[in-house]
């Protein structure tokens, strides 16, 4: 479970879409507050998903090869295959260039509630779902599993935490460097999405197959 959460958490934190949106929020008026609203909403989303899974399992992992464990393996396999197909499609037919989304023009006037809502909008739900399927194996009687869950939430939020803290401590330098980072991310957005989708997709596919047949 721990290794799976590290892979999924890393893929989530490196996602280009939410990082670009977050940098735009930080560069706007009251950017630090909007960034904090986005960050806390993002983290709350992860916590809520994990809490729902643990309520369903009662904090006890299902027995190996039981119907629940087989269902979880099928979910991982489905998400993995879906990510592989999506990554392959984007690699073969990258999206056509288009202008920035409409919301970016109104980012300066966005409220804290809007900033928090964007965190839910940009959440990579396929990866969050894969994380939820992995959390099914968590045992709440184990301190190690508690630490793994906390570490997963922090890892999946790490890029946002780093950028928020950088903006608070060195706003002038952060504005220039984060804007340059956003431009680089947008130029390589498709490559990043393809790489992350294929890597995590293959990982989950292999994991799902192994859990079904082993």
MOTAJO-V452398 format. One record per residue. N is the residue number from 1. OMEGA is omega as a letter, one per 20 degrees, with the letter a starting at -180 (999 if undefined). Layout:
n:N omega:OMEGA
n:N omega:OMEGA
This chain:
n:1 omega:a
n:2 omega:a
n:3 omega:r
n:4 omega:r
n:5 omega:r
n:6 omega:r
n:7 omega:a
n:8 omega:r
n:9 omega:r
n:10 omega:r
n:11 omega:r
n:12 omega:a
n:13 omega:a
n:14 omega:a
n:15 omega:a
n:16 omega:a
n:17 omega:a
n:18 omega:r
n:19 omega:r
n:20 omega:r
n:21 omega:a
n:22 omega:r
n:23 omega:r
n:24 omega:r
n:25 omega:a
n:26 omega:a
n:27 omega:a
n:28 omega:r
n:29 omega:a
n:30 omega:a
n:31 omega:a
n:32 omega:r
n:33 omega:r
n:34 omega:r
n:35 omega:r
n:36 omega:r
n:37 omega:r
n:38 omega:a
n:39 omega:a
n:40 omega:r
n:41 omega:r
n:42 omega:a
n:43 omega:r
n:44 omega:r
n:45 omega:r
n:46 omega:a
n:47 omega:a
n:48 omega:r
n:49 omega:r
n:50 omega:a
n:51 omega:r
n:52 omega:r
n:53 omega:a
n:54 omega:r
n:55 omega:r
n:56 omega:a
n:57 omega:a
n:58 omega:r
n:59 omega:r
n:60 omega:a
n:61 omega:r
n:62 omega:r
n:63 omega:a
n:64 omega:r
n:65 omega:r
n:66 omega:r
n:67 omega:r
n:68 omega:a
n:69 omega:r
n:70 omega:r
n:71 omega:r
n:72 omega:r
n:73 omega:r
n:74 omega:r
n:75 omega:r
n:76 omega:a
n:77 omega:a
n:78 omega:r
n:79 omega:a
n:80 omega:r
n:81 omega:r
n:82 omega:r
n:83 omega:r
n:84 omega:r
n:85 omega:r
n:86 omega:r
n:87 omega:r
n:88 omega:r
n:89 omega:a
n:90 omega:r
n:91 omega:a
n:92 omega:a
n:93 omega:r
n:94 omega:a
n:95 omega:r
n:96 omega:r
n:97 omega:r
n:98 omega:a
n:99 omega:r
n:100 omega:r
n:101 omega:a
n:102 omega:a
n:103 omega:a
n:104 omega:r
n:105 omega:a
n:106 omega:a
n:107 omega:a
n:108 omega:a
n:109 omega:a
n:110 omega:r
n:111 omega:r
n:112 omega:r
n:113 omega:r
n:114 omega:r
n:115 omega:r
n:116 omega:r
n:117 omega:r
n:118 omega:r
n:119 omega:r
n:120 omega:a
n:121 omega:a
n:122 omega:r
n:123 omega:r
n:124 omega:a
n:125 omega:r
n:126 omega:r
n:127 omega:r
n:128 omega:r
n:129 omega:r
n:130 omega:r
n:131 omega:r
n:132 omega:r
n:133 omega:r
n:134 omega:a
n:135 omega:r
n:136 omega:a
n:137 omega:a
n:138 omega:r
n:139 omega:a
n:140 omega:r
n:141 omega:a
n:142 omega:r
n:143 omega:r
n:144 omega:r
n:145 omega:r
n:146 omega:r
n:147 omega:r
n:148 omega:r
n:149 omega:r
n:150 omega:r
n:151 omega:r
n:152 omega:r
n:153 omega:r
n:154 omega:r
n:155 omega:a
n:156 omega:a
n:157 omega:a
n:158 omega:a
n:159 omega:r
n:160 omega:r
n:161 omega:a
n:162 omega:a
n:163 omega:r
n:164 omega:a
n:165 omega:r
n:166 omega:r
n:167 omega:r
n:168 omega:a
n:169 omega:a
n:170 omega:a
n:171 omega:a
n:172 omega:r
n:173 omega:a
n:174 omega:a
n:175 omega:a
n:176 omega:a
n:177 omega:r
n:178 omega:r
n:179 omega:r
n:180 omega:r
n:181 omega:r
n:182 omega:r
n:183 omega:r
n:184 omega:a
n:185 omega:a
n:186 omega:r
n:187 omega:a
n:188 omega:a
n:189 omega:a
n:190 omega:r
n:191 omega:r
n:192 omega:r
n:193 omega:r
n:194 omega:a
n:195 omega:a
n:196 omega:a
n:197 omega:a
n:198 omega:a
n:199 omega:a
n:200 omega:r
n:201 omega:r
n:202 omega:r
n:203 omega:a
n:204 omega:r
n:205 omega:r
n:206 omega:r
n:207 omega:r
n:208 omega:r
n:209 omega:a
n:210 omega:a
n:211 omega:r
n:212 omega:a
n:213 omega:a
n:214 omega:999
